[in-house]
Amino acid sequence: MAAFPSQEIFFFLLFLALILPIATRGSESILYQQCEKNFTQNDKLQDNINNVLLDMVAQSSLQGYAISSYATNTCESVYGVTRCEPDMSVEECSACITGAAQKIRTSCPDSAESHIWYENCFLHYDSTNFIGKADKRYASVWFSYYAAANPKAFEQAVGELMGEVIAETVQGRKKFGFGENYANEIKLTVYGMAQCTRDLGERECNECLEEGLEIMTDYCRDQVGCRLFASSCAIRYEIYKFSSFTSTDDGAAAPAPSPSII
Ligand SMILES: *[C@@H]1O[C@H](CO)[C@@H](O)[C@H](O)[C@H]1NC(C)=O
């Protein structure tokens, strides 16, 4: 496996995947941050980082994600991307990204590139143009404490489900997919989600998700919940309904039933 080199995997062995309630979006706590390309004394670059962060906060508060750039094709250009979990409201996303942008400025004050991960949102900026590329340098995996009683049937159910979810994610305009798969043999429903940052095309998104799923297979084995936080993509499966979505619809809300006239 070429990408996601194992020494670069920052690894959280947490039991949270099963235990964590999903209703705690107001109190985001940081999972991890990565400060890179530290520089000295460059006010222009500092300004442009601030500009991109402000733009990403503004974009996220309007549309729930951001793809930003500032002063492109100069020596102090800055590029940025944000990702929020697909079932978050724009307000929740905005709050999470605002916190991330503030935190990254204090944690990585002189970094020309930084990544910051929260449970439900992610922010990345860089002085090198990475827009549209699959950034597979970092990944964190969480897994559930419990292993499947029938690993073979469970793996099969997960494999089928995630194949479909990844295909939907790659092809979808909003670059996410959801699905569920009832495995009759083990009487369990597996729920799955995948998401790429919205700057990725089909090929790059697929590349990130396929390699991400391999990592999950290695680390999570037969645990009944598994969650991957990468830079350009995220993947999750559980045996409980962890999201308000059940199937994809490309994120569109179901049409409201037309009022019946009696
Ligand atoms: C860059 O600076 C940050 C904050 O001062 C520090 O935590 C980090 O380790 C530095 N990164 C590198 C690659 O030196």
The ligand as a Tripos MOL2 file, in Angstrom:
@<TRIPOS>MOLECULE
LIG
   14    14     1     0     0
SMALL
NO_CHARGES

@<TRIPOS>ATOM
      1 C1          5.6730   24.4100   13.5850 C.3       1 LIG1
      2 O1          5.2820   25.2500   14.6320 O.3       1 LIG1
      3 C2          4.3260   24.6780   15.5290 C.3       1 LIG1
      4 C3          3.8440   25.7450   16.4900 C.3       1 LIG1
      5 O2          4.8460   26.5510   16.9640 O.3       1 LIG1
      6 C4          4.9460   23.4740   16.2070 C.3       1 LIG1
      7 O3          4.0270   22.9150   17.1030 O.3       1 LIG1
      8 C5          5.2940   22.4660   15.1370 C.3       1 LIG1
      9 O4          5.8940   21.3430   15.7040 O.3       1 LIG1
     10 C6          6.2150   23.0790   14.0770 C.3       1 LIG1
     11 N1          6.2860   22.1460   12.9730 N.am      1 LIG1
     12 C7          7.4500   21.7470   12.4630 C.2       1 LIG1
     13 C8          7.3360   20.7790   11.3240 C.3       1 LIG1
     14 O5          8.5260   22.1140   12.8790 O.2       1 LIG1
@<TRIPOS>BOND
     1     1     2 1
     2     1    10 1
     3     2     3 1
     4     3     4 1
     5     3     6 1
     6     4     5 1
     7     6     7 1
     8     6     8 1
     9     8     9 1
    10     8    10 1
    11    10    11 1
    12    11    12 1
    13    12    13 1
    14    12    14 2
@<TRIPOS>SUBSTRUCTURE
     1 LIG1         1 GROUP 0 **** ****
